[in-house]
Amino acid sequence: MLRALTWFRHRISGLPPDPGAHTRAHVNPIASAMSELTRKPLQGLADPLAPVRYLDIVLLVLAAPIVILMGGPVLGYAVGAGVWIVQRIAEAWLDAAGHRTDPKSAVGIKFASMVARTWLVAIAILAVGLAADREDGFTAAVVCLAAYTVHLATALILRSLERNTPTS
C-alpha cells in the first residue's frame, strides 16, 4: 500500500520516485502526499507553461477573425490552420505513446510521426491549392510555415528551460 501511494505521489508531482521511501520509518503517506500537493498545487495536475507550449495554436485561433475581416482567402486559412491543429494533436498523442515504450521504439515512433505529419501538411496544402484557387494553397502554406516557426521557437526555448530547471 505504501509503495502504491509513493508511486502515486511521485506520479502527480512529476518527480522521480525515491527508492528508499518504502524502507523508512512509518510516515503517514496520505498526510505527506497532501502536504506535497498543497505546496505545489498545480505541479503534475496542470502544465503552467501550456499557453507557451501551444502558442502556435493560440496565434492561429486569434488570427482567424483578422483574416476573415480583411477578406483574405478563408478556405486556405481554414485548411492550413485545421491541418496544423490536427498534426499538433497527432504529435502530442504520438509523443505520449513514445514515452510509454522503450527508447528504441520511441525513436521509431518519433521519426515516423515527423515524416507522416509532414506529408499530411504537404498533401493538404497541395489539395487546397489544386481544388480551389492558388491563393488558398499559398495561404495554407504561409499559415503552416508561420505556425511551424512559432512552434519551433517555443520548443527550443522550453527545452532549454526544462534542461536548466533544478529537480529539487
N, C-alpha and C positions, 0 to 999 in steps of 0.2 A: 504494500500500500504506500509506504514511504517513498519507494522508488518511483511509483507512478505519479505521485504528487510532485516529486522533484522534477521528473521529466516534464510534467505539465507546466510547472512554474517556469522552467527554462524555455519551454516551447513558446510561452506567452511573452516572456521578456526578451527573447531573441538572443540570449547569452548562451554560450556552450555549457553543457551540463558539468557539474562539479563531481569528479569521480569519487571523492571521499565523502560525499554528502550522506550516503546511507550508513557509513561506519561511525559517524559522530554520535555523541550522546543525544538522547531523545529530545528533539525540539518540536514544538507544536508546528506541524507543517502548514496547517491552514492559516495560523497567525503569521508565519513568516511569508507565505505566499501573498496574503492580503497586504502585509506591510510593503512587500515588493511592488504590488500593483498600485498602492496609494502613493508611493514615492515616484513612480513612473507611470502615470495613469494611461498615457497614450502609446507607450512603447509596446510593440507587439500587437496591439489592437488596431492601430491605425498608423498609416505612414505619414509623418508630418511633412515629408518632402514630396508628397503626391502631386501638389499643384506644379511643382518644378519638374518632377519626373514626367508628367503628362502635359507639359507646356505646349507642345506642338498641337495636341488635340484641342486644348483650350483656345489657342490662337485661331485654329481653323473654325471653331464654332463662333468665336467672336467676330471673325471677318466675314462670315456669311451674310449678315444684313447689309454690310457695306457693299459687297459685290452686287447684291440684289438692287439696292438703292441707286448704285452708279450705272446700272444697266449692263453689267458685264455678262459674259457667257455663263449663265446659271447652270446649264447642263454640264458643262465642263468642270465648273467648280464643284457641283454636287458629286460627280463621278470621282474627281480627284480626292475630295475630302472623304467620300464614302469608302473608297478603296484604301485610303491611308488609314482610316479608323479600323477597318476590318483587318488589315495586315498588322496593326499595332495590337489588336486583341489576340490575333494568332501568335504574335511574338510573345506576349505575356503568358499565354496558355502553354506554348511550347517551351518557354524558358522555365516555367514551373515544373513541367513534365521532365525536363532535363535535370533539374535539381533533385528529383526523386530517384534517379537512376545512377548507375556507376559512371565514373568520369569518361570512360571510352564511349559509352552510349550518349552521354551528354554532349560530347563534341560532335558526334554524328547528327544528333537532333538539331544542334545549333547550326551546323553547316547546311543541312537540308532545309532548315527553316529560312535561312538567309537566301538561299537560291530560289526556293519556291515563292517566297514573299516578293522577291524582285521580279520574278516572272509574272506574278499576279498583278503587280502595279503596271508593268510594261504592257501586258495584254489589255488591261482596262484602258490605258491611255490610247493605245492603238485602236481599240474598238470604238471608243467615243470619237476619235478623230476621223475614222472611216465612216461610221454610221451617221454622224451629224456633221457639223461644219468643222473645218480645220481649226478654227478659233477655239472650239470646245476642246479639241485634243490638245492644243497648245496650252490652254488654261489649266487643264487637268495635269499636264506635265509640270507647269510652273507651280501649281499648288503642291504637288508631291515633292518637288525639289525644295521648295521653301520649308515644308514640314520636315523633310529629311534633314535639312540644315539645322533647324531648331532642335530636332531630336538628337542629332549627333553632338551638338554643342552642349546640351544639357546632360547627355550621357557621359561625356568626358569630364564635365565639371563635377557631377555627382560621384563618378568613380574615383576621382582624386580625393573628394571629401570623405568617401566611405573608407578608403585605404588609410587616411590620416587620422581617423577617429579612434581615440583610445577605447579599449574594450573593458573598462573598469565597471 
